[in-house]
Amino acid sequence: MKMRYLRLFLVFTIALAVLAIGVSIAQQKEPAEIVIKDPAFGALKKSPVKFSHEKHFKDYNIACAECHHNYVKGKNVWKKGDPVKKCSECHKVAAAEKNSLSYCIRTYPKGKAPGLKCAFHMNCTGCHKDLKKKDPTKYAKIPTTCAKCHPAKK
């Protein structure tokens, strides 16, 4: 009889643990929209960028690891559920960085971690321009100019 209660207790405990893990995973959902305003920049000359996770992964099928990364021996090992660091933890503010995508690509060849401003411009603007080239009709509304991502401050 004691063994039967012990089994029942173990089954109940395991079920409760599985439920708790499921709830924990469900709560780790990314926010629908974030504002990219890294404090490392200090005072901003342009307005911060509003970024929609939902639009990127649902409408454009962009994988999380296209933006989030953790490079080990040249390979991105970041996977969904891993901690998300502030970009400025690895990409430092470089005072001389220009807002030009071509400048960033020249200054930071593949394999060299760009400064913070270039990291955003290379990843975001570079991706937007690539998508527009790939399918100008489907991606016609994707912003590729400064003012479209950084609207005038109010």
Order of alpha helices (4+ residues) and beta strands (2+ residues): alpha-beta-beta-beta-beta-alpha-alpha-alpha-alpha
